[in-house]
Amino acid sequence: MILIAAATPWEAGPLAKRWGLEPVAGAKAWGGKVGGKLVRVLETGMGREKAAAALESLDDLKWPAPDLVVSAGFAGALQDGLRGADLVADLRGMHVEWVQLARSVATSLGVPLHLGAFHSSERVLSPDEKRAVGVEHRAVAVDLETAALRSWSEARSTAFGAVRAVFDLVDERAPSVGPEDASFGATVRFLAAHWTQAPGLASWWPRQSKGMKRLGRFLEKWLGTL
């Protein structure tokens, strides 16, 4: 079984919808086949603590132990040259063949893929902080959950990788709030409550949509090759 962990409804939801996965009773999760492989998509919540707690709750669901855990969703760029909706991947520790397959799949799809280390933060970083972190840690991207997901996987000797779409560029600050999920209704409700953020949401939406489409296509084909 392949476990794909994504923090928010607008990350997990679009992947589950694209792949036609069915909701799992008693959890913010979906299951089915992707690329011929048994896959579960788990919505963890944002941040290390919520990600770790979501993983610990898997025992209650009595799922089979995963053969691979993938941290998916969005990430912030830490280096120049990364564009919105580009894919970034931290595949340290994975089989070399799997890394080579990732490169081949990205090339076949015409999707930009940048390999490198992810830095995990406890909060959304400012542009100055992101640039400094990129230099200090020689990292390609930043997110809030990958470190917790990697630790959980390594403690169980489970293969782990992170593949995410770039949301905010190195000189941009990611929005701190957003719609409750990726549906049209949630967007309307969010704008009604945060109407001053409408221009910003309009500028972020195309990048979010493109990034999730690219990520879904890439993961579907890559997972099918493993």
N, C-alpha and C positions, 0 to 999 in steps of 0.2 A: 504494500500500500504506500502511496505517495501522499504526504501531508503538505498542503500548501497553506501557510499561515499569513494572513493579511490583517492589518490592524482595524480598518474601518469599513463601514457598509459600502462606501464608494470605491473601495479597492476589492473587497471580497465579492460583493454583489455582482459587478460586471463580469468577473471571471466565471462565476457560477452560472450566470445567465448565458454567456457566450457558449459555454460547454454543455448547456442543457442539463446541469446537475440538479438533483432532487434535494429538497430541504431534509435535514436530519432532525428527527424529533428530539426535543429536550436540549438543543444546542443551537448556537448561532453558527451553523455549519451546513454544508451541502456535500452530496456524494454522488459518484457515478464513474463512468469510464472517460478518460481523456487519452487520445492517442493509443487506445487499446489497453491502457493501464488503469487499475483501480485508484481513484483519487478522492481525497477528502479536502475540501476548502474550509478552513476554520477562521472565523472572525475573532481576533483576540482582544481588541481594544487597544488604545494607544499607550505606548510606554513600556518599559521593561517589566514593571511589576504586573501589569495586566496581561502582558504576553506570557510571562512565567505562570501566572495563575490559570490562564486558559489552557496551557499545556498540561498542568497538573490535573486539571479537571477531566482530561481524556480517560483516565482510569474509570470514571463513572459511566462513560459511554460504551465501555467494553469493545473498543475498536481494536483491530489487529495492530500490533506494533508496526510503526512505519519503517519502510526500508530506506526512505529518503525524506528529508524535511527541506522545504523550500520557503525562504522568507521572500514574500512578494508584495507588490504595491508600489508606492511612490518613494522617492528619495530626493534629497537636495544635492545639487552638484557642489563639489569642493574644488574643482579645477576649471580653468579656462578651457574652451574648446568643446565643452559638453553643451548640447542644445536641449531645449524642452522636448520631451517625449523620446529622447535617446534612451536606450537601455544600458544599465550599468549592472555589473555582476561581480560578486565576491565569491569565487569558487575555490578559495584556498582549502586544501585538504581533500578535494574531490579527486577521483580517478583522472589521470591525465587524459584518457580517452574521452571522458565526459566533457572536459574543458574543450578539447578539440572539436567535439561534436557541437558544442555551443557556438563556437566560432563559425563552423560550417553552416549551421542552421541560420544564424544571423545573416551570413553572406547570401544564402539562397533566398531569403526573404527580403533582402535589401534593407535590413534594419541595422542602424548603427549600434554596435555593442562595445562598451568600454569595460575592460577587465581591470580589477584592482581591489584594494582593501576598502571596506566600509568602516566608517567611524560611527559609533553609537553615542548618542547624546541623551541627556535627561530632559531636554527641552528644545524648542525651536531656536535655532541660532540666528544671530544677526549676520548680515553680509560680511562685516569685518571679522566676526568670529569664525565664520565658515572659511574665509580665505586663510586665516591664521591656522586653523585646524588642518586644512589641506596641506599646508607647508610643513607643519610640525609632524604630522602623522603620515605624510605621503599617501593620503587616502583619496579615493576618487569620489566618494559620496558619503552622505550622512543620513541616518534614520534613527528611530527611537527604539526599535524592537529587535534588530538582528542579533545583537550581543546576547540577549536572553535566549533567543531561539537556538543560537549556536551552542551555548552552554548546556542547554537541555539535551540537545542532540549528542554532543560529545560525551556527556555523562552516561549515555546509553549506547555509545559506540555506533550511532546512527549517522549515515552519510548526510551532509548538510551543504546547502548552497543558498546564496541570496541573489535574486534577479529582480530588479526594480526599474521603473520608468522615472526619468528625471522630471521632477515637477518644478522646483525653483532653481534658477541658475545661481552661480556662485555669488553674484552681486545683487541677488534678490532675496527678500525675506518671505517665507511661506506664510499664507494666511493662517491665523490661529484658530479660526472657526469656519464652519461650512455646513451645508445641508446635512440632515440626519442620514440620508442615503442618496443614491444616484438617480432616483426617480424624479419625474417631472413635478409631481405633487410636493415632494420634499423641497425641491428648489423653489417652488412658489411660496411655500410656507416660510422658508428661510428668508426670502427677499421681503416678505411682508413684515417680518420681525427685524430685519437688518437692511432696510431699504438704502441706507447710505453706502452699503458695500456692493450695490448692484454693478457699478462700473468695473470694480475689481473682479467680481465673479465672472462677468462677461469676458474679461481678458484671460482668465485662467481656464475657463471651461473648454475651449478648443484643445488646449495642451493636455488637459486631463483626459479628454475623450480619446485623443490620438495615442497618448501614452498607454492607456489600458487596452486599446485595440492591438497595438504592437506587442504588448506584454502577453496578451492572451494568445495571439498567433504564435509567438516565439515559444512559449511554454508548451503549447499543444504539440508542436512539431518536435521540440527538443525532448520532451518527456517520452514521446513515442519512439525515440531512438535509443533510449537507455535500457 
